[in-house]
């Protein structure tokens, strides 16, 4: 399946006697770094929301697997893009997603510093910033218009993107199954290659070990690795002894 999914343009109108400009959404996965893909949100074929410095795309697990692009009640604000400095929440492009009958709108684009680590804010960080009055955080408004989409077409595009896992490498699949069983485990796919980076302590010091992913179904591999770690096996021994295979 292609990474480009396009919702056709349709002319619609709301209760007011005015014409609404309906936009076309494309969701593109940039997998140039395979284990760390990024989601680009194209509006009528252009990366309209990405601004200079605020152009870091979300990981698919953060914006697609969470359903962040789906409208909910009450409406919520999501970070479409983060800061390109390496700290996603340093500055971002965040807007409110609202459904209005047969339209879905992205509105009120702002940058909130220190609020987002990914597309959705963490519940423990406070109320959802649908209105910035609820937040004691630096904020600035982005010069972006309200973006309207045909609701039916928009939902097809988003749900197809959520269902497609063609971007997911084997290490990422194993990580997904590990977190489904043990959300507290914060291991990551290695930056490059078919490995998982396991974080652990050695004599009280933080340590990271890259474990090559063996052959086999990702769900079974996740169960096997979790079992070894629960037994207290040092990840370095797992790597050297080929215990995970």
Residue pairs with C-beta under 8 A, 6 or more apart in sequence:
1 160
1 164
1 166
3 27
3 28
3 29
3 31
3 164
3 166
3 167
4 26
4 27
4 28
5 26
5 27
5 156
5 157
5 160
5 161
6 24
6 25
6 26
6 157
7 24
7 25
7 149
7 150
7 153
7 154
7 156
7 157
8 24
8 150
8 153
9 22
9 23
9 24
9 150
10 22
10 150
10 153
11 19
11 20
11 22
12 20
12 22
12 102
12 103
12 148
12 150
13 19
13 20
14 20
14 100
14 101
14 103
20 103
20 148
21 148
22 103
22 148
22 149
22 150
23 43
23 44
23 147
23 148
23 149
24 43
24 44
24 45
24 149
25 41
25 42
25 43
25 149
25 153
25 154
25 157
25 158
26 41
26 42
26 43
26 45
26 157
27 39
27 40
27 41
27 42
27 64
27 157
27 158
27 161
28 39
28 40
28 41
28 42
29 37
29 38
29 39
29 40
29 60
29 166
29 167
30 37
30 38
30 39
30 40
30 57
31 37
31 167
33 191
33 192
34 169
34 192
35 169
35 171
35 172
35 189
35 190
35 191
35 192
35 193
36 59
36 189
36 191
37 59
37 60
37 167
38 56
38 57
38 58
38 59
39 57
39 58
39 59
39 60
39 63
39 64
40 47
40 50
40 57
41 47
41 49
41 57
41 80
41 81
42 48
43 49
43 147
47 55
48 144
48 147
49 80
49 81
49 93
49 95
49 109
49 144
50 57
50 81
50 93
51 81
51 93
51 142
53 83
53 84
53 85
53 91
54 81
54 82
54 83
54 84
54 91
54 92
54 93
54 111
54 142
55 81
55 84
56 81
56 82
56 83
56 84
56 88
57 81
57 82
58 68
58 79
58 80
58 81
58 82
58 118
58 119
59 118
60 167
60 168
61 172
61 176
62 68
62 118
62 119
62 120
63 69
63 78
63 80
63 118
63 119
64 161
64 162
65 162
65 176
66 119
66 120
67 162
68 78
68 119
68 120
69 78
69 97
69 119
69 158
69 161
70 97
70 155
70 158
71 97
71 98
71 99
71 104
72 97
74 130
75 96
75 97
75 98
75 99
75 130
76 96
76 97
76 120
76 128
76 130
77 94
77 95
77 96
77 97
77 108
77 110
77 121
77 128
77 129
77 130
78 94
78 95
78 97
78 119
78 120
79 88
79 89
79 92
79 93
79 94
79 115
79 116
79 118
79 119
79 120
79 121
80 92
80 93
80 94
80 95
80 106
80 119
81 92
81 93
82 88
82 89
82 90
82 91
82 92
82 116
82 118
83 89
83 90
83 91
83 92
85 91
88 116
88 117
88 118
89 112
89 113
89 114
89 115
89 116
89 117
90 113
90 114
91 111
91 113
92 111
92 112
92 115
92 116
93 109
93 111
93 142
93 144
94 109
94 110
94 111
94 112
94 115
94 116
94 129
95 106
95 107
95 108
95 109
95 110
95 144
96 106
96 107
96 108
96 130
97 104
97 105
97 106
98 104
98 105
98 107
99 105
99 151
101 151
102 150
102 151
102 152
103 148
103 149
103 150
103 151
104 148
104 149
104 150
104 151
104 154
104 155
105 146
105 147
105 148
105 149
106 146
106 147
106 149
107 146
107 147
108 141
109 141
109 142
109 144
110 132
110 139
110 140
110 141
110 142
111 139
111 140
111 141
111 142
112 129
112 132
112 135
112 137
112 138
112 139
113 137
113 138
113 139
114 137
114 138
115 121
115 125
115 129
115 135
115 137
121 128
121 129
126 134
126 135
127 134
127 135
128 134
129 135
129 137
132 139
165 173
168 176
169 189
169 194
170 194
170 213
170 218
171 189
171 190
171 194
171 195
171 196
171 213
172 189
173 218
174 196
174 213
174 218
174 221
174 222
174 225
175 187
175 188
175 189
175 196
175 222
176 218
177 218
177 219
177 221
177 222
177 223
178 185
178 187
178 222
178 225
178 226
179 185
180 222
181 222
181 223
181 226
182 226
185 226
185 229
186 199
187 196
187 197
187 198
187 199
188 196
188 197
188 199
189 195
189 196
189 197
190 196
190 197
190 210
193 210
193 212
194 212
194 213
195 210
195 211
195 212
195 213
196 210
196 211
196 213
196 225
197 208
197 209
197 210
197 211
198 208
198 209
198 210
198 211
198 229
198 235
198 238
199 206
199 207
199 208
200 207
200 208
200 209
200 234
200 235
201 207
202 234
209 235
209 236
209 238
209 239
210 239
211 225
211 235
211 238
211 239
211 244
212 239
213 221
214 221
214 242
214 244
214 245
215 245
221 244
224 244
225 238
225 244
228 238
228 243
228 244
229 235
233 243
237 243
238 244
